[in-house]
Amino acid sequence: MFEVFVLAIALSMDAFAVSIGLGSKKVVNAEKLFLKAAAYFGFFQGFMPILGYYSGKGLSSWIEDYAPWIAFILLLFIGGKMIYESLSEGIEEDIAKVTHRVLLVLAIATSIDAMAAGYAITLLEVDILLACLIIGITTFAFSWIGVNIGEKSGVWLESKAELFGGLVLIAIAFKMLLG
């Protein structure tokens, strides 16, 4: 279960970083943005691992011998991608208005990693629904906090959050590979 909590925190860093960027936009009704961003990001981060998990379960009989390596490569890739994104400019600068459509696109984009991580969850002996609930609630909380931080202090923490999340995912990848 410890791995699920660490995974939840690492996966939520993408949404946390984007939430900081959204909060820094100084929208008129920030209280609504806190809830909307947290709900969108929390839901999709909690739902997408289920898709990855069941896809992984369906393929497990064919790739059983290679499963740890596949999980390692996926988590290593996701972590590397997050580190790369932490060093580049975020998409939030290009967003003029934070609408439901924008939040939906951002939530799906940030949760693709969670879908891939769902495959790695097949290797853990945990209840997938409980794991996804933990991931969703963690992301909800980090997104809520991220919008608040962005509103109060700007984007100085945004890239550091993604960098941290990427490093944690890479550490989990090596832990899964080495047992």
Sequence and secondary structure as in RCSB ss.txt:
>XXXX:A:sequence
MFEVFVLAIALSMDAFAVSIGLGSKKVVNAEKLFLKAAAYFGFFQGFMPILGYYSGKGLSSWIEDYAPWIAFILL
LFIGGKMIYESLSEGIEEDIAKVTHRVLLVLAIATSIDAMAAGYAITLLEVDILLACLIIGITTFAFSWIGVNIG
EKSGVWLESKAELFGGLVLIAIAFKMLLG
>XXXX:A:secstr
 HHHHHHHHHHHHHHHHHHHHHHTT  S HHHHHHHHHHHHHHHHHHHHHHHHHHHHHHHHHHGGGHHHHHHHHH
HHHHHHHHHHHHS  GGGG SS  HHHHHHHHHHHHHHHHHHHHHHTTS S HHHHHHHHHHHHHHHHHHHHHHH
HHH STTHHHHHHHHHHHHHHHHHHHHH 
